[in-house]
Amino acid sequence: MHVKFISTEETYPLRHKILRPELTSGVCYFPKDNEPGTFHLATVYDGQIISVGTFTKSNLPFFSTPSQCHLKGMATSEAHRGLNAGSMLLKFAIDYLKGNNVELLWCNARITAVGFYKKLGFTEIGDTFEVEGIGLHKTMYIELKD
């Protein structure tokens, strides 16, 4: 198993299957997917992409830290859960972001994923909120500065 950088389009199958099955796969595009500074990662197992995540430059207003990154579209194949594919992807991303002087990584986690992020050192902030058509979420963050 290894982590690698991938194209926007390579994220679509897992985004569609895991995060937005009610949409057509072409609708799994995020507005900042192709902006400068955005990157996409995948964990690959046996030549197959089993986990994906997208990282965009975006600041969480709770913090004055100027160098922040927003994790979106984190998804792991149901058939490959328990292999630490998502954890491997996030640890790779955190190291990469630290190496690029990013000081804070944040995400809007589905309630069902809060425990996953907590195990990796993320902290909850703010109130639980509903994303229409998707469900309850919680904003979470991890500070990356040493």
Buried (B, 14 or more C-beta within 10 A) or exposed (E): BEBEEBEBEBBBBBBBBBBBEEEEBEEBBBEBBEEEEBBBBBBBBEEEBBBBBBBBBBBBEEBEBEBBBBBBBBBBBEEBEEBBBBBBBBEBBBEBBBEEEBBBBBBBBBEEBBEBBEEBBBEBEBEEEEEEEEEEBBBBBBBBEE
